[in-house]
Every structure is written in structure tokens, then in C-alpha cells.
Amino acid sequence: MGLATLAIFVLGVINFALDRAVFESGHPLLARLPYASRAIGHRVALLTEFAALVFALLLTVRGWPHFVWAYAGYTAFSAAAAWLILSGRV
């Protein structure tokens, strides 16, 4: 396991934590959705996050260690979106 793989794993944990924080924030946009839509949306978001993490890990293990920068950019974009939602700017 290389350093890039470890970095992507840590960034993946951060992405899952951001996802959970947003869904548990009680944001008015999420609160307006029916419960079934929120539950399905949360599951789909987690599944998509997991697929992106597995894909990034597979790329680094298969010889693309610089893909960590793309995944770090994805994490930064997710963090910015979560900050906007959690701070009430959106």
C-alpha cells in the first residue's frame, strides 16, 4: 500500500463524514423532502461516494498514483459545498 493509496483512503473518510454532516444538518432544503426521498437520496449519495472511493483506490493501486490529486480536488469541492450548506449560505 503506497502513500497515494493511504491519502485517498483518508480523503474518502473525510468525504463520508462531510456527507453525513450535510444529511444530518436539518437544512431546510432537505427538511422539505418527504422522508422516503431523503432516505433514498442518502443511500444513493453513500453508494456514489463509495463507488468514487473504490474507483480512485483501484486507479492508484493499478499504477496511477497521481490520481490522488484529482481525488483531493473532488474532496475540496465536496468540502466547499458542505461548508456552504452547513453555514447556511445556500
C-alpha positions in Angstrom: 0.0 0.0 0.0 1.5 3.3 -1.1 1.3 6.7 0.2 -1.2 7.7 -2.5 -3.5 4.8 -1.5 -3.4 5.9 2.1 -4.1 9.5 1.2 -7.1 8.5 -0.9 -8.4 6.4 1.9 -8.1 9.3 4.4 -9.8 11.6 1.9 -12.6 9.1 1.5 -13.2 9.0 5.2 -13.4 12.8 5.1 -15.9 12.7 2.2 -18.1 10.2 4.1 -18.0 12.5 7.2 -19.0 15.5 5.1 -21.8 13.6 3.6 -23.1 12.5 7.0 -22.8 16.1 8.4 -24.8 17.5 5.5 -27.6 14.9 5.7 -27.9 15.3 9.5 -27.8 19.1 9.4 -31.5 19.6 9.1 -31.0 22.0 6.3 -34.4 23.4 5.1 -33.9 22.1 1.6 -33.5 18.6 2.9 -36.3 19.0 5.5 -38.8 19.8 2.8 -38.3 16.4 1.1 -40.5 13.5 2.1 -38.8 11.0 4.4 -38.7 8.3 1.7 -36.9 10.7 -0.7 -34.4 11.7 2.0 -33.7 8.1 2.8 -33.3 7.0 -0.8 -31.2 10.1 -1.5 -28.9 9.4 1.4 -28.4 5.8 0.3 -27.7 6.8 -3.3 -25.2 9.5 -2.1 -23.4 7.0 0.1 -23.3 4.5 -2.8 -21.9 7.1 -5.2 -19.3 8.2 -2.6 -18.3 4.5 -2.1 -18.0 3.9 -5.9 -15.8 7.0 -6.3 -13.6 5.9 -3.5 -13.2 2.4 -4.8 -12.5 3.7 -8.3 -9.9 6.1 -7.0 -8.2 3.4 -4.9 -8.2 1.0 -7.9 -6.6 3.6 -10.1 -3.8 4.3 -7.6 -3.1 0.6 -7.0 -3.0 0.0 -10.8 -0.2 2.5 -11.4 -1.9 5.9 -11.4 -0.5 7.3 -8.1 -1.0 10.9 -9.3 -4.8 10.4 -9.3 -4.7 11.3 -5.7 -4.6 15.0 -6.8 -7.9 14.6 -8.7 -9.5 12.9 -5.7 -8.1 15.7 -3.5 -9.8 18.2 -5.8 -13.0 16.2 -5.6 -12.8 16.3 -1.8 -12.0 20.0 -1.8 -15.1 20.6 -4.0 -17.2 18.5 -1.6 -15.9 20.3 1.4 -16.7 23.7 -0.1 -20.2 22.6 -0.9 -20.7 21.1 2.6 -19.4 24.4 4.1 -21.9 26.4 2.0 -24.8 24.1 3.2 -23.7 23.9 6.8 -23.0 27.6 7.2 -26.4 28.5 5.8 -25.1 30.3 2.8 -27.2 28.1 0.5 
